[in-house]
Amino acid sequence: MSSTLSALEGEQLPEPAEPDEGAAQKVAGKSPMRLAAERFRKDKLSMVSMVIVVIYLLMAILAPFMVKFGVIDPYTLNQDLLDANTLPKGDFGGISADHPLGIVPGTGWDLMSRLWYGITFSLAISLLATIVAMTLGVVLGIVAGFSRGWVDMLIGRAIDLTLSFPQTLMLLALSSLAVAFLTDYLHVPEGNIAQGLYVVLVLGLFGWPSIARIIRGQVLSIREREFVDAAQLLGASKLRIYFKELLPNLWAPVLVTFTLTMPAYISAEAALSYLGVSIKPPTPTLGNILRDSLLYAESDFVYFFAPAFLICIIVVSFNLLGDGLRDALDPKSSR
């Protein structure tokens, strides 16, 4: 035993390795936002969806300028490219170098130009409707979740009442009356502006309840945290607590809900155009292009397939982007 101890004493034990300060700083310097971004970048499907969504937004923004400078022409009638039955001459809807997606039967409009320009109006309607629904839903959800009591009960009953209305039937029944009210009393220009505004208001006013429920559930948890108690003890007003303390901590569910609400309203605009409620031709939207193409689904398949495929790609991309953001911002969730 003594010989073993002497042998150990004779040996020089290795000195403990010093901690890697760079690695420690690297781990300690990652904020929750950075960690979420890293998780999001690992999701290849969500990254592809984000690229498609960005391209869609850029196309919508650039379309009015492309029309102004003559790069795309959604309104010129190319009657010489139609046969006696007002169908496009040539195969696949008249596809050519000048008309990459062919032309529209009956009118001769360039289909690619119509789709590109229609993205702008569809985006404008869905974006404005989403902003209206998100604003109402977030504000009322914060108020209900923080106040509780009779305020929470009143907002809850308003949510139940709104959800009980048949939205589509209300859109159809009130269309003429609401558009007349907008033009006669609010002096909104007649035509597509009044129709578009009506769709925005109805989608937004009927779409906020589900958003309010999501935000209310988040606020019920956040209101119990120490920083909210500290703000109340310091005498902060309710408005300050709503928008300075609670709202900054709700950006994750708000962002995810926004990306999931947008595609729903893009599909809703297409459905309403099919029912004749939304913007009408010659102003193009993805919805009214798809509605008009149904008449030529057999004789000109490209005219029917192009808007349907474009709507499908846009809606799926927004949904996948919203799913990816939800998974990245909440690592406990599973796809």
Sequence and secondary structure as in RCSB ss.txt:
>XXXX:A:sequence
MSSTLSALEGEQLPEPAEPDEGAAQKVAGKSPMRLAAERFRKDKLSMVSMVIVVIYLLMAILAPFMVKFGVIDPY
TLNQDLLDANTLPKGDFGGISADHPLGIVPGTGWDLMSRLWYGITFSLAISLLATIVAMTLGVVLGIVAGFSRGW
VDMLIGRAIDLTLSFPQTLMLLALSSLAVAFLTDYLHVPEGNIAQGLYVVLVLGLFGWPSIARIIRGQVLSIRER
EFVDAAQLLGASKLRIYFKELLPNLWAPVLVTFTLTMPAYISAEAALSYLGVSIKPPTPTLGNILRDSLLYAESD
FVYFFAPAFLICIIVVSFNLLGDGLRDALDPKSSR
>XXXX:A:secstr
 HHHHHHHHHS         HHHHHHHHT  HHHHHHHHHHH HHHHHHHHHHHHHHHHHHHHHHHHHTTSS SS
   GGGB TTS BSSSTTT  SS TT B TTT  BHHHHHHHHHHHHHHHHHHHHHHHHHHHHHHHHHHHHH HH
HHHHHHHHHHHHHHS HHHHHHHHHHHHHHHHHHTS   TTHHHHHHHHHHHHHHHHHHHHHHHHHHHHHHHTTS
HHHHHHHHTT  HHHIIIIIIGGGGHHHHHHHHHHHHHHHHHHHHHHHHTT S  TTS  HHHHHHHHGGGTTT 
HHHHHHHHHHHHHHHHHHHHHHHHHHHHH TT   
